[in-house]
Amino acid sequence: MDRIAAQTDLRKAHLNGAPGVLVSGLVWLATGLTWYLAGPSAAFVFLFLGGVAIAPLAALLTRFLFKAPAATIGKPMEKIALVTVPIILAGFYIAWRWFGVVSPQAIPIVAIAIGLRYLTFKAMFGTGTFLLLGAAFILIGGAAFISSISLAGPAALLLGLIELAFFAALYRT
């Protein structure tokens, strides 16, 4: 399999990953709002449930709204997305187990895990854009984690806005 051709095929089939980034950005914005409206525990649960919905919602958008073609030779590259799900699950587990869902550190830990997973998307899509997005998640999550005041709500909102900006850039290309 030609890796470059497979990555090109996958970028076409998933519109550079833009629909997934869009849905994720909306989940992060809603998580930030939930933080302020219902508290950290509800925000953590929303982030988990919203995160579970990202892939199926992005697939529906990709197919029915954006009408992208299905992957052909890039199909095996999609396995990267599947085999990296444990990174996110580990982030949620660490956040829940060591910090608890009411802790201001729980959501930043998940942000760091998601950033780590985004770094792997460079191999899947062949674009450095996901390295930047991953770095943003890691830096913002890390800053919110080590802050002496609770920055989980603002961090979630900021990450949502960043993802919406990345969605626009990915969709245009």
Secondary structure, DSSP 8 states (H G I E B T S, - for coil): --HHHHHHHHHHHTGGGHHHHHHHHHHHHHHHHHHHHH-HHHHHHHHHHHHHHHHHHHHHIIIIIS-----STTGGGGHHHHHTHHHHHHHHHHIIIII-TTSTTHHHHHHHHHHHHHHHHHHHH--THHHHHHHHHHHHHHHHHH-SS--HHHHHHHHHHHHHHHHHHHHH-
